Amino acid sequence: MAKCEICGKTPMFGHNVSHSKRRTNRQFRPNLQRVQVFEKGRLVTKTACTRCIKTLSKNSKL
């Protein structure tokens, strides 16, 4: 599933624009990784975007 389980980020849509300004559809996909996270004292595997992984690692050092 192409969705971050923490922030809910999903693919977005836009256009490729060529030199002649011709537009074709494209998709911007989030950079999703499978990570193991402690949740309520248990180790759980989640799909998270890299921004959420960075935030989780910053908060766990506190």
N, CA, C and O atoms as a MOPAC input file, in Angstrom:
PM7 MOZYME 1SCF
protein

 N      0.84100 1    -1.16900 1     0.00000 1
 C      0.00000 1     0.00000 1     0.00000 1
 C      0.89200 1     1.24000 1     0.00000 1
 O      1.77400 1     1.36400 1     0.85000 1
 N      0.67900 1     2.13800 1    -0.92100 1
 C      1.52500 1     3.32400 1    -1.07100 1
 C      0.99500 1     4.45600 1    -0.19100 1
 O      0.50700 1     5.47500 1    -0.67900 1
 N      1.11000 1     4.24100 1     1.13700 1
 C      0.63900 1     5.25800 1     2.06800 1
 C      1.45900 1     5.15800 1     3.34900 1
 O      1.69100 1     4.06200 1     3.86000 1
 N      1.89100 1     6.28900 1     3.86000 1
 C      2.61100 1     6.33000 1     5.12600 1
 C      1.61100 1     6.07800 1     6.25100 1
 O      0.57900 1     6.74400 1     6.33600 1
 N      1.92600 1     5.11100 1     7.11400 1
 C      1.00600 1     4.76900 1     8.20100 1
 C      1.05300 1     5.77500 1     9.34700 1
 O      0.21800 1     5.71800 1    10.25000 1
 N      2.01000 1     6.69000 1     9.32400 1
 C      2.13800 1     7.66400 1    10.40800 1
 C      1.47700 1     8.98800 1    10.02800 1
 O      0.63800 1     9.49700 1    10.77100 1
 N      1.85400 1     9.55300 1     8.86500 1
 C      1.31000 1    10.86600 1     8.48500 1
 C      0.23800 1    10.77500 1     7.39400 1
 O     -0.46600 1    11.75500 1     7.14700 1
 N      0.10100 1     9.61200 1     6.73400 1
 C     -0.92900 1     9.44400 1     5.71800 1
 C     -0.54900 1     9.96400 1     4.34200 1
 O     -1.41500 1    10.14300 1     3.48600 1
 N      0.74000 1    10.20900 1     4.11900 1
 C      1.18900 1    10.72400 1     2.82400 1
 C      0.94800 1     9.67900 1     1.73300 1
 O      1.28100 1     8.50700 1     1.90700 1
 N      0.36600 1    10.11100 1     0.60500 1
 C      0.05800 1     9.23400 1    -0.52100 1
 C      0.63800 1     9.83100 1    -1.80000 1
 O      1.09800 1    10.97200 1    -1.79000 1
 N      0.62400 1     9.06900 1    -2.91000 1
 C      1.12500 1     9.62600 1    -4.16800 1
 C      0.32100 1    10.84800 1    -4.60500 1
 O     -0.88800 1    10.92700 1    -4.38800 1
 N      1.02500 1    11.80400 1    -5.22900 1
 C      0.38900 1    13.00000 1    -5.76700 1
 C      0.55500 1    12.98300 1    -7.28400 1
 O      1.43100 1    12.29400 1    -7.80700 1
 N     -0.27100 1    13.72800 1    -7.97700 1
 C     -0.25500 1    13.71400 1    -9.42900 1
 C      0.08300 1    15.08500 1    -9.98300 1
 O     -0.23700 1    16.11200 1    -9.38500 1
 N      0.73000 1    15.08100 1   -11.12500 1
 C      1.10900 1    16.32200 1   -11.77500 1
 C      1.38400 1    16.06300 1   -13.24800 1
 O      0.80100 1    15.15400 1   -13.83900 1
 N      2.26900 1    16.85300 1   -13.84400 1
 C      2.57300 1    16.72600 1   -15.25900 1
 C      4.07900 1    16.70800 1   -15.49600 1
 O      4.83600 1    17.40400 1   -14.82000 1
 N      4.50000 1    15.89800 1   -16.46800 1
 C      5.81300 1    16.07000 1   -17.06900 1
 C      5.63900 1    17.16300 1   -18.10100 1
 O      4.65400 1    17.15100 1   -18.84000 1
 N      6.55500 1    18.10300 1   -18.17900 1
 C      6.46100 1    19.18200 1   -19.15400 1
 C      7.70100 1    19.13000 1   -20.03100 1
 O      8.82100 1    19.30600 1   -19.55200 1
 N      7.49400 1    18.88700 1   -21.31500 1
 C      8.61800 1    18.79000 1   -22.24100 1
 C      9.09000 1    20.18000 1   -22.66200 1
 O      8.49200 1    21.19100 1   -22.29300 1
 N     10.16400 1    20.21200 1   -23.43400 1
 C     10.70800 1    21.48600 1   -23.90300 1
 C      9.68000 1    22.25000 1   -24.73500 1
 O      9.65500 1    23.48100 1   -24.71400 1
 N      8.82100 1    21.51500 1   -25.47500 1
 C      7.78900 1    22.15500 1   -26.28700 1
 C      6.52800 1    22.47100 1   -25.47600 1
 O      5.49900 1    22.84600 1   -26.04000 1
 N      6.61400 1    22.31700 1   -24.15100 1
 C      5.52900 1    22.60000 1   -23.19600 1
 C      4.35100 1    21.62600 1   -23.31200 1
 O      3.25600 1    21.92200 1   -22.83300 1
 N      4.56800 1    20.48200 1   -23.93600 1
 C      3.52600 1    19.44800 1   -23.99800 1
 C      3.48000 1    18.73500 1   -22.64900 1
 O      4.51500 1    18.30600 1   -22.13800 1
 N      2.29100 1    18.60800 1   -22.07300 1
 C      2.14100 1    18.03300 1   -20.74300 1
 C      1.60900 1    16.60800 1   -20.81200 1
 O      0.64100 1    16.32200 1   -21.51600 1
 N      2.26300 1    15.72000 1   -20.06400 1
 C      1.79100 1    14.34800 1   -19.90900 1
 C      1.69000 1    14.05800 1   -18.41900 1
 O      2.43300 1    14.62300 1   -17.61500 1
 N      0.77300 1    13.18100 1   -18.06000 1
 C      0.52600 1    12.89800 1   -16.65000 1
 C      1.69600 1    12.13900 1   -16.03500 1
 O      2.35600 1    11.34000 1   -16.69900 1
 N      1.93700 1    12.40400 1   -14.76300 1
 C      2.94900 1    11.67600 1   -14.00900 1
 C      2.51900 1    11.58400 1   -12.56200 1
 O      1.55500 1    12.22200 1   -12.13800 1
 N      3.25400 1    10.77600 1   -11.81000 1
 C      2.91900 1    10.54800 1   -10.41500 1
 C      4.16000 1    10.81800 1    -9.56100 1
 O      5.26100 1    10.37600 1    -9.88900 1
 N      3.96600 1    11.55200 1    -8.46100 1
 C      5.02200 1    11.80100 1    -7.48400 1
 C      4.77500 1    10.84700 1    -6.32300 1
 O      3.79800 1    11.00600 1    -5.59100 1
 N      5.65000 1     9.85500 1    -6.14500 1
 C      5.45500 1     8.85800 1    -5.09800 1
 C      6.26900 1     9.22700 1    -3.85600 1
 O      7.39700 1     9.70500 1    -3.97700 1
 N      5.70700 1     9.00700 1    -2.65900 1
 C      6.48300 1     9.24800 1    -1.43900 1
 C      7.54400 1     8.16900 1    -1.27600 1
 O      7.37200 1     7.04300 1    -1.74300 1
 N      8.63900 1     8.51600 1    -0.61500 1
 C      9.72400 1     7.58200 1    -0.36700 1
 C      9.37700 1     6.77000 1     0.87000 1
 O      9.66300 1     7.18800 1     1.99100 1
 N      8.75900 1     5.60600 1     0.66900 1
 C      8.27700 1     4.77800 1     1.77100 1
 C      9.26400 1     3.66200 1     2.08400 1
 O      9.82800 1     3.04100 1     1.18300 1
 N      9.46400 1     3.41900 1     3.37000 1
 C     10.35200 1     2.36800 1     3.84000 1
 C      9.61400 1     1.57300 1     4.91100 1
 O      8.73600 1     2.09800 1     5.59600 1
 N      9.98500 1     0.28500 1     5.04600 1
 C      9.42800 1    -0.52900 1     6.12300 1
 C     10.36100 1    -0.43200 1     7.31500 1
 O     11.54900 1    -0.73700 1     7.20700 1
 N      9.82700 1    -0.00700 1     8.45200 1
 C     10.62900 1     0.18000 1     9.65800 1
 C      9.95000 1    -0.50800 1    10.84400 1
 O      8.73600 1    -0.70700 1    10.86500 1
 N     10.77800 1    -0.86200 1    11.82900 1
 C     10.25400 1    -1.43400 1    13.05800 1
 C     10.23100 1    -0.34000 1    14.11400 1
 O     11.24100 1     0.31600 1    14.36700 1
 N      9.06200 1    -0.15100 1    14.73000 1
 C      8.83900 1     0.94600 1    15.67300 1
 C      8.27500 1     0.36700 1    16.96300 1
 O      7.46700 1    -0.56100 1    16.93200 1
 N      8.70300 1     0.91900 1    18.09900 1
 C      8.09100 1     0.54800 1    19.36700 1
 C      6.79700 1     1.32500 1    19.53400 1
 O      6.78100 1     2.55500 1    19.49600 1
 N      5.70900 1     0.58100 1    19.72000 1
 C      4.39300 1     1.20400 1    19.90300 1
 C      3.71300 1     0.53100 1    21.08900 1
 O      3.41100 1    -0.66100 1    21.04300 1
 N      3.47800 1     1.28500 1    22.13200 1
 C      2.87400 1     0.77300 1    23.36700 1
 C      3.68800 1    -0.38900 1    23.93500 1
 O      3.12600 1    -1.37200 1    24.41900 1
 N      5.02400 1    -0.26700 1    23.87200 1
 C      5.89800 1    -1.27800 1    24.43200 1
 C      6.13700 1    -2.49900 1    23.56100 1
 O      6.83100 1    -3.42500 1    23.98000 1
 N      5.57300 1    -2.52100 1    22.35300 1
 C      5.73700 1    -3.66200 1    21.45000 1
 C      6.43300 1    -3.21700 1    20.18100 1
 O      6.27600 1    -2.07300 1    19.75400 1
 N      7.20400 1    -4.11100 1    19.57100 1
 C      7.89100 1    -3.83700 1    18.32300 1
 C      6.93400 1    -4.12900 1    17.16300 1
 O      6.48700 1    -5.26400 1    16.99700 1
 N      6.62200 1    -3.10900 1    16.36500 1
 C      5.64700 1    -3.21600 1    15.28000 1
 C      6.31400 1    -2.78800 1    13.97600 1
 O      7.07700 1    -1.82200 1    13.95600 1
 N      6.02800 1    -3.51000 1    12.87800 1
 C      6.53800 1    -3.12500 1    11.57200 1
 C      5.53400 1    -2.20600 1    10.90300 1
 O      4.35100 1    -2.53200 1    10.80500 1
 N      6.01100 1    -1.04900 1    10.43800 1
 C      5.14300 1    -0.06700 1     9.78600 1
 C      5.78200 1     0.39900 1     8.48500 1
 O      6.99600 1     0.30700 1     8.30700 1
 N      4.94700 1     0.90000 1     7.58200 1
 C      5.41700 1     1.55100 1     6.36700 1
 C      5.38100 1     3.04500 1     6.62300 1
 O      4.31900 1     3.61400 1     6.87700 1
 N      6.56700 1     3.69200 1     6.55500 1
 C      6.65100 1     5.11000 1     6.88500 1
 C      7.46700 1     5.84600 1     5.83600 1
 O      8.37200 1     5.27400 1     5.22800 1
 N      7.14500 1     7.11600 1     5.62800 1
 C      7.93700 1     7.93400 1     4.71200 1
 C      9.22500 1     8.34200 1     5.42700 1
 O      9.30400 1     8.29400 1     6.65400 1
 N     10.21100 1     8.73600 1     4.66300 1
 C     11.52300 1     9.03900 1     5.23500 1
 C     11.47300 1    10.24800 1     6.16500 1
 O     12.26400 1    10.32300 1     7.10500 1
 N     10.58500 1    11.17500 1     5.93500 1
 C     10.45900 1    12.32200 1     6.82800 1
 C      9.96900 1    11.87200 1     8.20900 1
 O     10.45400 1    12.36400 1     9.22900 1
 N      9.02200 1    10.95000 1     8.24400 1
 C      8.54000 1    10.44100 1     9.53200 1
 C      9.61100 1     9.62100 1    10.23000 1
 O      9.72900 1     9.68000 1    11.45400 1
 N     10.40000 1     8.85400 1     9.47300 1
 C     11.49000 1     8.07500 1    10.06600 1
 C     12.49800 1     9.01400 1    10.71000 1
 O     12.98200 1     8.74900 1    11.81100 1
 N     12.81700 1    10.10800 1    10.03200 1
 C     13.76500 1    11.08200 1    10.57200 1
 C     13.21600 1    11.70400 1    11.84900 1
 O     13.95400 1    11.86700 1    12.82100 1
 N     11.93900 1    12.05200 1    11.86300 1
 C     11.31400 1    12.64700 1    13.03900 1
 C     11.29000 1    11.65800 1    14.19800 1
 O     11.55100 1    12.03300 1    15.34100 1
 N     10.97700 1    10.38900 1    13.90600 1
 C     10.94900 1     9.37200 1    14.96000 1
 C     12.32700 1     9.18500 1    15.57900 1
 O     12.45000 1     9.04700 1    16.79600 1
 N     13.36000 1     9.18000 1    14.74800 1
 C     14.70900 1     8.99200 1    15.28200 1
 C     15.14800 1    10.21100 1    16.10800 1
 O     15.88400 1    10.05900 1    17.08300 1
 N     14.71000 1    11.39900 1    15.73200 1
 C     15.03200 1    12.59200 1    16.51300 1
 C     14.34200 1    12.54700 1    17.87000 1
 O     14.95000 1    12.89200 1    18.88300 1
 N     13.08000 1    12.12500 1    17.90300 1
 C     12.32200 1    12.10100 1    19.14700 1
 C     12.76300 1    10.98000 1    20.07600 1
 O     12.62800 1    11.10800 1    21.29300 1
 N     13.28900 1     9.87800 1    19.52900 1
 C     13.67400 1     8.74900 1    20.37800 1
 C     14.97200 1     9.03300 1    21.14100 1
 O     15.27700 1     8.35300 1    22.12100 1
 N     15.74000 1    10.04200 1    20.69200 1
 C     16.98600 1    10.37200 1    21.37300 1
 C     16.76200 1    11.21400 1    22.61300 1
 O     17.67300 1    11.37400 1    23.42500 1
 N     15.56600 1    11.75200 1    22.76900 1
 C     15.26500 1    12.60500 1    23.93500 1
 C     15.11900 1    11.81300 1    25.21300 1
 O     14.86700 1    12.39000 1    26.27100 1

